[in-house]
Amino acid sequence: MGKAKAARSFIVSVCALCLCAGTLPAQERRPSGLGFDLLDYRLRNGLRVILSEDASLPLVTVVVAYGAGTVRESPAQEGLAYLLENLMFQGSENVSPLQHVGFIQKVGGEFNATTTLDKTLFYETLPSNYLALALWLESDRMKSLAITAAAVEQTRSDILGEHQARIRSDPYLESFARFDDLIFPDFAYGHPLIGSGKEMMGLSVDGVRSFYQKFYVPTNAVLCIVGQFDTAKTRELVARYFDSIPPGYDVPVPAPPFFRQTDEVNETLPGAPWTSSGFHFGYRFYPLQTGDAYALRILEYILFKGETSRIRRRLLRRDLTAQYLSGSLDERGGARALKIFCLTNNAIMTQRSERAIASEFDRLKTNPVSFDELARARHQFKMDYFRRVSTRLGRALFLVDAAFAGHALDSFGDDLENCLRIGPASLMSLAGRHILSRNKVILEIEQR
């Protein structure tokens, strides 16, 4: 049977499969600790499956995630994970190139994909009665992706063309990649999604196929479904489409990061003629002690989140030295970094802003955070925590992230409470141990 005929036959039978699917033995649902239940189990081939019902709307979100992020690339493979992400839309045994996109859009669904340090994710949200369609599409490319020389060359050309266009339109884009390389000076943890493109140009079809066969396998994947569905019938559908896929070899856990930095790093990049002065500023936190990860999540809110956060208030409202400011906590394996990107009018304002930021970090080591400030940070953190799981896609991505991080899926309430219990003493201890010159990185962008 040809691909087009097989696809048409499948579409006709989707609803029938949903109605006629048998049932599997019941398995106890577990509370997540955040107000919703979930079911977490594995198929015979090792695929981890997480189901969480949400009957608020007749929609369902399907996420398939593979432990195939940039951390799996060698120095000669930069860009390989992202190339594979895009190749996953170029056809498989029963689906023609880009037909995956057409099927999802035809039923009114939405889709996307992304590659991070530790995983590559594919997700779609569509009407609940088309759940079988999403499972068929995802299973087909998990077991039979078409990796041909023509597909690799076309996809590579498209990616590099789009990347160069982004570089031309964003004069600061390359500085972010360089800053990550400085603050995480371990290739596996610090290199960008796409570098210069030279390594991607050198990738062979055999190398791409080997990466797919090694990492895009059930034993290295998580399937998460959130939305309106019948659990027993959904388990039957999941088994029907995924259980027969060969498990693949066991994939080892990536080696932990290793850093040799012994003193502050301060580097300067030339900017484009039309850019403002600016800089990246950050502290790395590694290795962490028990409780440090919770303290860092609250510290991110104290420093960066909201208009009254310390560094935003200092640079944008009090000192008026910055034009633009963003800050975030970056988590990579066992390492963390608090990172800031700032744009200023000139070199003088850059220096003033850097000194102000450094003083705010140093103050954390000697002055306890007030209980009022801590209460505001805790409240905003709690609101954002619940907001993330309030949508089907948000909850699915949240569960997948937790699964890959090795967190117990029935202990999110404990995770939240551990963060909310962080007090001034814990923050001072964290700052005293990690806000040191050897963990500090500054990357300045010169204005021409």
C-alpha positions as CSV (number, residue, x, y, z in Angstrom):
1,M,0.0,0.0,0.0
2,G,1.4,3.4,-1.0
3,K,2.0,6.2,1.5
4,A,-0.9,8.4,0.4
5,K,-3.4,5.5,0.4
6,A,-2.1,4.3,3.8
7,A,-2.5,7.8,5.2
8,R,-6.1,8.1,3.9
9,S,-7.0,4.7,5.3
10,F,-5.6,5.8,8.6
11,I,-7.6,9.0,8.8
12,V,-10.8,7.1,8.1
13,S,-10.1,4.7,10.9
14,V,-9.0,7.1,13.6
15,C,-12.4,7.5,15.2
16,A,-13.2,3.8,14.9
17,L,-10.0,3.0,16.7
18,C,-10.8,5.4,19.5
19,L,-14.3,3.9,19.9
20,C,-13.3,0.2,19.6
21,A,-10.0,0.1,21.5
22,G,-9.9,-2.5,24.2
23,T,-8.9,-1.9,27.8
24,L,-5.8,-2.7,29.7
25,P,-5.6,-3.7,33.4
26,A,-6.2,-0.7,35.6
27,Q,-3.2,1.0,37.1
28,E,-3.5,3.3,40.1
29,R,-3.3,7.0,39.5
30,R,-1.1,9.0,41.7
31,P,-1.6,12.6,42.9
32,S,1.0,15.0,41.7
33,G,0.8,17.3,44.7
34,L,-0.4,20.2,42.5
35,G,-4.1,19.4,42.2
36,F,-4.1,16.9,39.3
37,D,-3.6,13.1,39.1
38,L,-1.2,11.3,36.7
39,L,-0.4,7.8,35.6
40,D,3.3,6.9,35.0
41,Y,4.3,3.6,33.5
42,R,6.6,2.0,30.9
43,L,5.9,-0.1,27.9
44,R,7.7,-3.4,27.3
45,N,10.3,-1.6,25.1
46,G,11.2,0.9,27.8
47,L,9.2,3.9,26.6
48,R,8.0,5.9,29.6
49,V,4.4,7.0,29.4
50,I,2.8,9.8,31.5
51,L,-0.9,10.4,31.3
52,S,-2.8,13.2,33.0
53,E,-6.5,13.9,32.4
54,D,-7.9,17.4,32.0
55,A,-11.5,17.4,30.9
56,S,-11.9,21.2,30.9
57,L,-11.9,21.3,27.1
58,P,-12.2,18.6,24.4
59,L,-8.5,19.0,23.5
60,V,-5.4,16.9,24.1
61,T,-1.7,17.6,24.1
62,V,0.8,15.0,23.1
63,V,4.5,15.5,23.8
64,V,7.3,13.1,22.7
65,A,10.7,13.9,24.2
66,Y,14.0,12.2,23.5
67,G,17.2,12.5,25.5
68,A,18.9,13.8,22.4
69,G,19.9,17.4,23.2
70,T,23.1,19.2,22.5
71,V,24.9,17.5,25.4
72,R,25.0,14.4,23.3
73,E,27.1,16.1,20.5
74,S,30.8,15.7,20.2
75,P,33.0,18.7,19.1
76,A,32.7,17.6,15.5
77,Q,28.9,17.3,15.7
78,E,27.8,20.8,16.6
79,G,24.3,21.4,15.3
80,L,23.5,17.7,14.9
81,A,20.7,17.6,17.4
82,Y,19.0,20.6,15.8
83,L,19.4,19.1,12.4
84,L,17.7,15.9,13.6
85,E,14.8,17.9,15.1
86,N,14.1,19.4,11.7
87,L,14.6,16.1,9.8
88,M,11.8,14.6,11.9
89,F,9.3,16.6,9.7
90,Q,10.8,15.3,6.5
91,G,9.0,12.0,6.2
92,S,8.9,8.5,7.5
93,E,7.7,5.1,6.3
94,N,4.0,6.1,6.0
95,V,4.2,9.9,6.0
96,S,5.6,12.0,3.2
97,P,7.8,15.1,3.8
98,L,6.0,17.8,5.7
99,Q,2.8,15.6,5.7
100,H,3.0,15.5,9.5
101,V,2.4,19.2,9.5
102,G,-0.4,19.0,7.1
103,F,-2.3,16.3,9.1
104,I,-2.1,18.3,12.3
105,Q,-3.2,21.6,10.7
106,K,-6.0,19.9,8.8
107,V,-7.7,18.9,12.0
108,G,-7.2,22.4,13.5
109,G,-4.3,21.4,15.7
110,E,-1.1,23.2,16.6
111,F,2.4,21.8,16.7
112,N,6.0,22.7,17.5
113,A,9.4,21.3,18.4
114,T,12.5,22.4,20.3
115,T,15.9,21.3,21.2
116,T,17.6,22.0,24.5
117,L,20.7,20.9,26.3
118,D,19.4,17.6,27.4
119,K,16.4,16.8,25.1
120,T,14.5,17.3,21.9
121,L,10.8,17.7,22.2
122,F,7.9,17.4,19.7
123,Y,4.4,18.4,20.7
124,E,1.0,18.9,19.2
125,T,-2.4,20.0,20.7
126,L,-5.5,18.9,18.8
127,P,-9.1,17.9,19.3
128,S,-9.4,14.9,21.6
129,N,-11.0,12.7,19.0
130,Y,-7.8,12.9,16.9
131,L,-5.5,11.6,19.6
132,A,-4.9,8.4,17.6
133,L,-3.7,10.6,14.7
134,A,-1.0,12.2,16.8
135,L,0.1,8.9,18.2
136,W,0.4,7.3,14.8
137,L,2.4,10.2,13.4
138,E,4.8,10.2,16.4
139,S,5.3,6.5,16.4
140,D,5.9,6.3,12.6
141,R,8.8,8.7,12.8
142,M,10.2,7.1,16.0
143,K,10.5,3.8,14.2
144,S,11.1,4.7,10.6
145,L,12.4,8.2,9.9
146,A,13.5,8.7,6.3
147,I,17.2,9.9,6.5
148,T,18.4,10.4,2.9
149,A,21.2,12.5,1.4
150,A,18.7,14.8,-0.3
151,A,16.7,15.4,3.0
152,V,19.8,16.0,5.0
153,E,21.2,18.5,2.5
154,Q,17.9,20.4,2.0
155,T,17.3,20.6,5.8
156,R,20.9,21.7,6.5
157,S,20.6,24.4,3.8
158,D,17.4,25.7,5.2
159,I,18.7,25.8,8.8
160,L,21.9,27.6,8.0
161,G,20.1,30.1,5.8
162,E,17.6,30.9,8.6
163,H,20.4,31.1,11.2
164,Q,22.4,33.6,9.1
165,A,19.3,35.7,8.7
166,R,18.8,35.7,12.5
167,I,22.4,36.8,13.0
168,R,22.0,39.7,10.5
169,S,18.8,40.9,12.2
170,D,20.0,40.4,15.8
171,P,23.5,42.0,16.4
172,Y,23.7,40.4,19.9
173,L,22.8,36.8,19.0
174,E,26.4,35.6,18.7
175,S,27.3,37.2,22.0
176,F,24.8,35.0,23.9
177,A,26.6,31.9,22.5
178,R,30.0,33.2,23.4
179,F,28.8,34.0,27.0
180,D,27.5,30.5,27.5
181,D,30.8,29.2,26.3
182,L,32.6,31.3,28.9
183,I,30.3,30.6,31.9
184,F,30.0,26.9,31.1
185,P,33.6,26.1,29.8
186,D,32.9,22.5,29.1
187,F,32.0,21.7,25.5
188,A,29.1,19.4,26.2
189,Y,27.4,22.0,28.4
190,G,28.4,25.3,26.9
191,H,28.3,25.1,23.1
192,P,25.4,26.6,21.2
193,L,22.5,25.0,19.3
194,I,24.1,26.1,16.0
195,G,27.6,27.5,15.9
196,S,29.3,28.9,12.9
197,G,27.7,26.2,10.7
198,K,31.1,24.7,9.8
199,E,30.5,21.6,11.8
200,M,27.0,21.1,10.5
201,M,28.3,21.3,6.9
202,G,30.6,18.5,7.7
203,L,27.9,16.1,9.0
204,S,27.5,12.9,7.0
205,V,24.3,11.1,6.3
206,D,25.7,8.1,8.1
207,G,26.6,10.3,11.1
208,V,23.0,11.7,11.2
209,R,21.5,8.2,10.9
210,S,23.7,6.9,13.7
211,F,22.7,9.7,16.0
212,Y,19.0,8.9,15.3
213,Q,19.4,5.2,15.8
214,K,21.2,5.7,19.1
215,F,19.1,8.4,20.8
216,Y,15.7,8.4,19.1
217,V,14.6,5.1,20.7
218,P,12.0,4.1,23.2
219,T,14.5,3.5,26.0
220,N,15.6,7.2,25.7
221,A,12.1,8.8,25.3
222,V,9.1,10.0,27.2
223,L,5.6,10.2,25.9
224,C,3.3,12.5,27.8
225,I,-0.4,13.0,27.1
226,V,-2.5,15.7,28.9
227,G,-6.1,16.5,28.1
228,Q,-9.5,15.0,27.7
229,F,-9.3,11.2,27.1
230,D,-10.3,7.9,28.4
231,T,-7.3,6.4,30.3
232,A,-8.0,2.8,29.5
233,K,-8.5,3.4,25.8
234,T,-5.6,5.7,25.6
235,R,-3.3,3.1,27.1
236,E,-4.5,0.6,24.4
237,L,-3.8,3.2,21.7
238,V,-0.3,3.9,23.1
239,A,0.5,0.2,23.2
240,R,-0.9,-0.4,19.7
241,Y,1.3,2.3,18.1
242,F,4.5,2.2,20.2
243,D,4.9,-1.2,21.9
244,S,6.3,-3.0,18.8
245,I,9.0,-0.4,18.2
246,P,12.4,-2.0,19.0
247,P,13.7,-0.6,22.3
248,G,17.2,0.4,21.1
249,Y,20.3,0.2,23.2
250,D,20.5,1.7,26.7
251,V,21.7,5.3,26.6
252,P,24.2,6.3,29.3
253,V,23.7,9.3,31.5
254,P,25.8,12.3,30.2
255,A,29.0,12.8,32.2
256,P,28.7,15.7,34.7
257,P,30.2,19.1,33.7
258,F,33.8,19.8,34.5
259,F,35.2,23.4,34.9
260,R,38.8,24.5,35.2
261,Q,38.2,28.3,35.7
262,T,40.3,29.6,38.6
263,D,39.6,33.4,38.4
264,E,37.2,36.0,37.0
265,V,36.8,35.9,33.2
266,N,36.4,39.3,31.5
267,E,36.3,39.5,27.7
268,T,35.3,42.1,25.2
269,L,33.5,41.6,21.8
270,P,33.4,44.1,19.0
271,G,29.8,45.1,18.3
272,A,28.1,45.9,15.0
273,P,28.2,49.6,13.9
274,W,24.5,50.1,14.9
275,T,24.6,48.4,18.3
276,S,24.4,49.9,21.7
277,S,27.0,49.2,24.4
278,G,26.2,46.3,26.5
279,F,27.4,43.3,28.5
280,H,26.6,39.9,29.8
281,F,27.3,39.3,33.5
282,G,26.9,36.1,35.5
283,Y,28.0,33.8,38.3
284,R,28.2,30.1,38.0
285,F,27.0,27.9,40.9
286,Y,28.7,24.5,40.9
287,P,29.0,22.1,42.7
288,L,25.8,22.5,44.6
289,Q,25.1,21.4,48.2
290,T,21.8,20.1,49.4
291,G,19.2,22.8,49.3
292,D,21.2,25.1,47.0
293,A,18.9,24.4,43.9
294,Y,15.9,25.5,45.9
295,A,17.6,28.6,47.2
296,L,18.7,29.6,43.6
297,R,15.2,29.4,42.3
298,I,14.0,31.9,45.0
299,L,17.2,34.1,44.5
300,E,16.3,34.4,40.8
301,Y,13.0,36.1,41.8
302,I,14.7,38.4,44.3
303,L,17.2,39.6,41.8
304,F,15.4,39.6,38.4
305,K,11.6,38.9,38.5
306,G,9.3,41.8,38.6
307,E,9.7,45.5,38.5
308,T,10.6,45.7,42.2
309,S,13.3,43.0,42.0
310,R,16.7,44.2,43.2
311,I,18.7,44.5,40.0
312,R,15.9,45.8,37.8
313,R,15.0,48.4,40.4
314,R,18.7,49.4,40.9
315,L,19.6,49.8,37.2
316,L,16.4,50.8,35.5
317,R,14.7,53.0,38.2
318,R,17.3,54.2,40.7
319,D,20.7,54.6,39.0
320,L,19.2,54.9,35.4
321,T,22.3,53.4,33.9
322,A,20.6,50.8,31.7
323,Q,18.3,50.9,28.7
324,Y,17.4,47.2,28.8
325,L,17.9,44.4,31.3
326,S,17.0,40.7,31.4
327,G,18.1,38.1,33.9
328,S,17.5,34.4,34.5
329,L,18.6,31.2,36.2
330,D,20.1,28.8,33.7
331,E,20.2,25.1,34.7
332,R,22.5,22.8,32.9
333,G,23.0,19.3,34.3
334,G,24.3,19.7,37.8
335,A,25.5,23.3,37.2
336,R,23.5,26.5,37.5
337,A,24.2,30.1,36.6
338,L,22.5,33.4,37.3
339,K,22.9,35.4,34.0
340,I,22.2,39.0,33.1
341,F,22.1,40.8,29.7
342,C,22.2,44.6,29.8
343,L,22.2,47.3,27.2
344,T,23.5,50.8,28.0
345,N,24.1,54.2,26.2
346,N,27.9,54.1,26.4
347,A,31.0,52.6,27.9
348,I,30.7,54.8,31.1
349,M,27.2,53.5,31.8
350,T,28.3,50.0,31.1
351,Q,31.0,50.2,33.8
352,R,28.5,51.8,36.3
353,S,26.0,49.1,35.6
354,E,28.6,46.3,36.1
355,R,29.7,47.8,39.4
356,A,26.1,48.1,40.6
357,I,25.3,44.5,39.7
358,A,28.4,43.3,41.5
359,S,27.5,45.3,44.6
360,E,24.1,43.7,44.7
361,F,25.5,40.3,44.5
362,D,28.1,41.1,47.2
363,R,25.4,42.5,49.4
364,L,23.8,39.1,49.5
365,K,26.8,37.7,51.3
366,T,26.6,40.2,54.2
367,N,23.0,41.5,54.5
368,P,20.1,39.1,55.1
369,V,17.2,39.4,52.7
370,S,14.3,41.1,54.5
371,F,11.2,39.0,55.3
372,D,9.0,41.3,53.3
373,E,11.2,41.0,50.2
374,L,11.4,37.2,50.7
375,A,7.6,37.0,51.0
376,R,7.1,38.9,47.7
377,A,9.6,36.5,45.9
378,R,7.9,33.4,47.4
379,H,4.5,34.6,46.4
380,Q,5.5,35.3,42.8
381,F,7.4,32.1,42.6
382,K,4.3,30.1,43.8
383,M,2.0,31.9,41.3
384,D,4.4,31.1,38.4
385,Y,4.7,27.5,39.5
386,F,1.0,26.9,39.4
387,R,0.6,29.0,36.2
388,R,3.0,26.7,34.4
389,V,0.7,23.6,35.0
390,S,-2.5,25.5,34.4
391,T,-2.6,24.7,30.6
392,R,-2.4,21.3,28.9
393,L,0.9,22.1,27.1
394,G,2.4,23.7,30.1
395,R,1.6,20.7,32.3
396,A,2.9,18.2,29.7
397,L,6.2,20.0,29.3
398,F,6.5,20.4,33.1
399,L,6.0,16.6,33.5
400,V,8.5,15.8,30.8
401,D,11.1,18.1,32.3
402,A,10.6,16.5,35.7
403,A,10.9,13.0,34.2
404,F,14.2,13.8,32.5
405,A,15.5,15.5,35.6
406,G,14.8,12.3,37.6
407,H,12.2,13.9,39.9
408,A,9.5,11.9,41.5
409,L,6.3,12.8,39.7
410,D,4.2,12.6,42.9
411,S,6.3,15.0,44.9
412,F,5.8,18.3,43.2
413,G,4.0,19.6,46.3
414,D,7.2,18.8,48.3
415,D,9.3,20.5,45.7
416,L,7.3,23.7,45.9
417,E,7.3,23.7,49.7
418,N,11.1,23.2,49.8
419,C,11.4,26.3,47.7
420,L,9.0,28.3,49.8
421,R,10.8,27.3,53.0
422,I,14.1,29.0,51.9
423,G,15.0,31.6,54.4
424,P,17.6,34.5,54.7
425,A,20.2,32.2,56.2
426,S,20.1,29.8,53.3
427,L,20.5,32.6,50.8
428,M,23.5,34.1,52.7
429,S,25.1,30.7,52.8
430,L,24.6,30.1,49.1
431,A,26.0,33.6,48.2
432,G,29.0,33.2,50.5
433,R,30.0,29.9,48.9
434,H,29.5,30.7,45.2
435,I,29.7,34.5,44.7
436,L,33.4,34.4,44.2
437,S,35.8,35.7,41.6
438,R,36.5,32.3,40.2
439,N,32.7,31.9,39.3
440,K,32.3,35.4,37.8
441,V,32.1,36.0,34.1
442,I,31.7,39.3,32.2
443,L,31.4,39.6,28.5
444,E,31.3,43.2,27.2
445,I,30.1,44.3,23.8
446,E,31.9,47.4,22.5
447,Q,30.0,50.1,20.7
448,R,31.7,51.1,17.4
